[in-house]
Amino acid sequence: MIFLVTIFGLIMGSFLNVCISRIPAGESIAFPPSHCSYCGARLKSLDLIPVMSYGLLKGRCRYCSEKLSIEYPAMELFCALLYISVYLAFGLSYQLVKGIAFVSIALVIGAIDFKTQEVYTSTTITGGIVGIAFIIFEVLAHNVNPLSYIAGGIISAIFIGLIVYITRGMGEGDIEIAAICGVFLGIKLSVAALFIALVLGGIGAALIIIFKKRKKSDAIAFGPYLFVGGFIAMVFGERLIEYYLLLF
């Protein structure tokens, strides 16, 4: 089963690459079909095998020989690794489907935010709709109380919103990202996700400033940290909370 999850992760990683490159450019993720961003040549099936095509073509376009970004195979591999992690955490279950959906949304929004420091409404609306769809399904199919998820989305958004408007150190898009995390995770895991994100974000910002990659006054994308926190909370959150409570 891990093999199938890996293959699916690689294929989805290839699709998510398309989303990450086209959404900021205002292009459709469906049309035109995959093509070289340099010469415009339409790519054939052999050019689209995740990871392998990049290696076989030695990182260059088959048609114009322009060098291709290592980001493409890296994202495919990273996506597969995350999918495997979710599978190992939840097995073949409903939570696996929900986890994969969250990871996919997180990769697109987080990668775009990291590269452009922009959060696009089209992506956050999609994330919100998917999250709400899971809530509705759980209510209808498993009679789950939706209040935890609703509260998770609202409280996470309010908490990050307060930080945004008080410190002016984040963008308003981070409020939407926090809400998506809350809707997927519920209130308890959302608290863990926010705590992890703030710790990692503080460490990341400090390292960036120390190594002089940016000035203190420069904006730093916080969206990726929120999603990393969300992923860790989703996979390890229950155990982390148990360990934390044992300290008291």
C-alpha positions as CSV (number, residue, x, y, z in Angstrom):
1,M,0.0,0.0,0.0
2,I,2.9,2.4,0.7
3,F,4.0,1.9,-2.9
4,L,0.6,3.0,-4.2
5,V,0.6,6.0,-1.8
6,T,4.0,7.0,-3.0
7,I,3.0,6.8,-6.7
8,F,-0.1,8.8,-6.0
9,G,1.9,11.4,-4.0
10,L,4.4,11.8,-6.9
11,I,1.6,12.2,-9.4
12,M,-0.2,14.7,-7.2
13,G,3.0,16.5,-6.6
14,S,3.4,17.0,-10.3
15,F,-0.2,18.5,-10.5
16,L,0.4,20.7,-7.5
17,N,3.5,22.1,-9.2
18,V,1.2,23.2,-12.0
19,C,-1.0,25.0,-9.5
20,I,1.9,26.6,-7.7
21,S,3.3,28.0,-11.0
22,R,0.1,29.0,-12.7
23,I,-2.1,30.5,-9.9
24,P,0.3,33.5,-9.2
25,A,0.4,34.1,-13.0
26,G,-3.3,34.2,-13.2
27,E,-3.4,31.2,-15.6
28,S,-5.8,28.3,-15.7
29,I,-4.5,25.1,-14.0
30,A,-6.3,23.0,-16.6
31,F,-5.6,24.7,-20.0
32,P,-3.4,24.8,-21.9
33,P,-2.0,21.4,-21.3
34,S,1.5,21.1,-19.7
35,H,4.1,22.9,-21.7
36,C,7.6,24.3,-21.4
37,S,7.5,27.7,-19.7
38,Y,10.5,28.8,-21.9
39,C,9.7,27.7,-25.5
40,G,6.0,26.9,-25.1
41,A,6.4,23.3,-26.5
42,R,3.7,21.0,-25.4
43,L,5.1,18.3,-23.2
44,K,4.6,14.6,-24.1
45,S,3.8,11.8,-21.7
46,L,7.5,10.8,-21.4
47,D,8.3,14.4,-20.3
48,L,5.8,14.2,-17.4
49,I,6.9,11.2,-15.4
50,P,7.3,12.5,-11.9
51,V,11.0,12.8,-10.8
52,M,12.2,10.3,-13.5
53,S,11.7,12.7,-16.5
54,Y,13.8,15.3,-14.8
55,G,16.6,12.9,-14.3
56,L,16.4,11.4,-17.8
57,L,16.4,14.8,-19.4
58,K,19.2,15.9,-17.1
59,G,17.2,18.8,-15.8
60,R,16.7,20.4,-19.2
61,C,13.8,20.9,-21.6
62,R,13.8,18.3,-24.4
63,Y,12.9,20.9,-27.0
64,C,14.8,24.0,-26.1
65,S,17.5,22.7,-23.7
66,E,16.7,25.4,-21.1
67,K,17.5,24.4,-17.6
68,L,14.5,23.3,-15.5
69,S,14.1,24.2,-11.9
70,I,15.0,21.6,-9.3
71,E,11.8,22.7,-7.5
72,Y,9.7,20.5,-9.7
73,P,11.1,17.0,-8.7
74,A,11.7,18.3,-5.2
75,M,8.0,19.1,-4.7
76,E,7.0,15.8,-6.2
77,L,9.2,13.9,-3.7
78,F,8.2,16.1,-0.8
79,C,4.5,15.6,-1.6
80,A,5.0,11.8,-1.7
81,L,6.8,11.9,1.6
82,L,4.0,13.8,3.3
83,Y,1.4,11.5,1.9
84,I,3.4,8.5,3.2
85,S,3.6,10.2,6.6
86,V,-0.2,10.6,6.7
87,Y,-0.7,7.0,5.7
88,L,1.6,5.8,8.4
89,A,-0.3,7.9,10.9
90,F,-3.8,6.9,9.9
91,G,-3.6,3.8,7.7
92,L,-6.2,3.2,5.1
93,S,-9.0,5.2,6.5
94,Y,-11.2,8.3,6.2
95,Q,-8.6,10.3,8.1
96,L,-6.1,9.4,5.4
97,V,-8.3,11.0,2.7
98,K,-8.8,14.1,4.9
99,G,-5.1,14.3,5.7
100,I,-4.1,14.1,2.1
101,A,-6.6,16.8,1.2
102,F,-5.2,19.1,3.9
103,V,-1.6,18.4,2.9
104,S,-2.3,19.1,-0.8
105,I,-4.0,22.4,0.0
106,A,-1.2,23.3,2.4
107,L,1.5,22.7,-0.2
108,V,-0.1,24.9,-2.8
109,I,-0.9,27.8,-0.5
110,G,2.3,27.5,1.5
111,A,4.6,27.2,-1.5
112,I,3.0,30.2,-3.2
113,D,3.2,32.3,0.0
114,F,6.8,31.3,0.4
115,K,7.8,32.2,-3.1
116,T,5.6,35.4,-3.6
117,Q,4.6,36.4,-0.1
118,E,1.0,36.5,-1.5
119,V,-2.0,34.4,-0.4
120,Y,-4.5,34.1,-3.2
121,T,-8.2,34.2,-2.4
122,S,-9.0,31.5,-4.9
123,T,-6.8,29.1,-3.0
124,T,-8.1,29.9,0.5
125,I,-11.7,29.8,-0.7
126,T,-11.0,26.3,-2.2
127,G,-9.4,25.2,1.1
128,G,-12.3,26.5,3.1
129,I,-14.9,24.8,0.9
130,V,-13.0,21.5,1.1
131,G,-12.7,21.8,4.8
132,I,-16.4,22.6,5.2
133,A,-17.3,19.6,2.9
134,F,-15.4,17.3,5.3
135,I,-17.3,18.8,8.3
136,I,-20.7,18.2,6.5
137,F,-19.7,14.6,5.6
138,E,-18.6,13.9,9.2
139,V,-21.9,15.3,10.6
140,L,-24.0,13.3,8.1
141,A,-22.0,10.0,8.1
142,H,-20.6,9.8,11.6
143,N,-22.9,12.2,13.6
144,V,-19.9,14.2,14.6
145,N,-20.5,17.5,16.5
146,P,-19.3,20.2,14.2
147,L,-18.7,22.8,16.9
148,S,-15.1,21.8,17.5
149,Y,-14.2,22.5,13.8
150,I,-16.3,25.7,13.6
151,A,-14.7,27.0,16.8
152,G,-11.2,25.9,15.6
153,G,-11.6,28.0,12.4
154,I,-13.1,31.0,14.2
155,I,-10.7,31.1,17.1
156,S,-7.6,30.4,15.0
157,A,-8.6,33.3,12.6
158,I,-9.2,35.7,15.6
159,F,-6.0,34.8,17.3
160,I,-3.8,35.3,14.1
161,G,-6.0,38.4,13.2
162,L,-5.1,40.0,16.5
163,I,-1.4,39.4,15.9
164,V,-1.7,40.7,12.4
165,Y,-3.4,44.0,13.4
166,I,-1.3,44.5,16.6
167,T,2.1,43.8,15.3
168,R,1.7,44.4,11.5
169,G,4.2,41.6,11.1
170,M,2.0,39.3,9.1
171,G,-0.3,39.6,6.1
172,E,-4.1,39.3,6.3
173,G,-3.9,36.2,4.2
174,D,-2.5,34.4,7.3
175,I,-5.8,34.9,8.9
176,E,-7.5,32.9,6.1
177,I,-4.8,30.2,6.4
178,A,-5.3,29.9,10.2
179,A,-9.0,29.5,9.6
180,I,-8.4,26.7,7.1
181,C,-6.2,24.9,9.6
182,G,-8.8,25.3,12.3
183,V,-11.6,24.0,10.1
184,F,-9.6,20.9,9.3
185,L,-8.1,20.2,12.7
186,G,-10.8,21.2,15.3
187,I,-10.2,23.4,18.3
188,K,-7.8,21.2,20.3
189,L,-5.4,20.4,17.5
190,S,-5.7,24.0,16.3
191,V,-4.2,25.3,19.6
192,A,-1.3,22.9,19.2
193,A,-0.8,23.9,15.5
194,L,-0.8,27.6,16.4
195,F,1.7,27.1,19.2
196,I,4.0,25.0,17.0
197,A,3.7,27.6,14.1
198,L,4.6,30.5,16.4
199,V,7.7,28.7,17.8
200,L,8.9,27.6,14.4
201,G,8.1,31.0,12.9
202,G,10.1,32.8,15.6
203,I,13.1,30.5,15.1
204,G,12.9,30.8,11.3
205,A,12.6,34.6,11.5
206,A,15.6,34.8,13.9
207,L,17.7,32.6,11.6
208,I,16.8,34.7,8.5
209,I,17.8,37.9,10.3
210,I,20.9,36.4,11.8
211,F,22.2,35.3,8.4
212,K,21.1,38.6,7.0
213,K,18.8,37.2,4.4
214,R,16.3,39.9,5.2
215,K,16.1,43.0,7.4
216,K,13.9,43.1,10.5
217,S,11.5,45.4,8.7
218,D,11.0,43.0,5.8
219,A,7.9,40.8,5.6
220,I,8.4,37.1,6.2
221,A,5.9,34.6,4.9
222,F,4.2,33.0,7.9
223,G,1.7,30.8,6.0
224,P,4.2,28.0,5.5
225,Y,4.8,27.9,9.3
226,L,1.1,27.7,9.9
227,F,0.8,24.7,7.6
228,V,3.8,23.0,9.1
229,G,2.3,23.5,12.5
230,G,-1.0,22.2,11.2
231,F,0.7,19.1,9.7
232,I,2.6,18.3,12.9
233,A,-0.5,18.8,15.0
234,M,-2.6,16.6,12.6
235,V,-0.1,13.7,12.7
236,F,1.4,14.0,16.2
237,G,-0.9,16.4,18.0
238,E,-2.7,14.0,20.2
239,R,0.5,12.4,21.5
240,L,2.2,15.8,21.9
241,I,-0.8,17.0,24.0
242,E,-0.7,13.8,26.1
243,Y,3.1,14.3,26.8
244,Y,2.5,18.0,27.6
245,L,-0.3,17.2,30.1
246,L,2.0,14.5,31.8
247,L,4.3,17.3,32.8
248,F,1.7,18.8,35.2
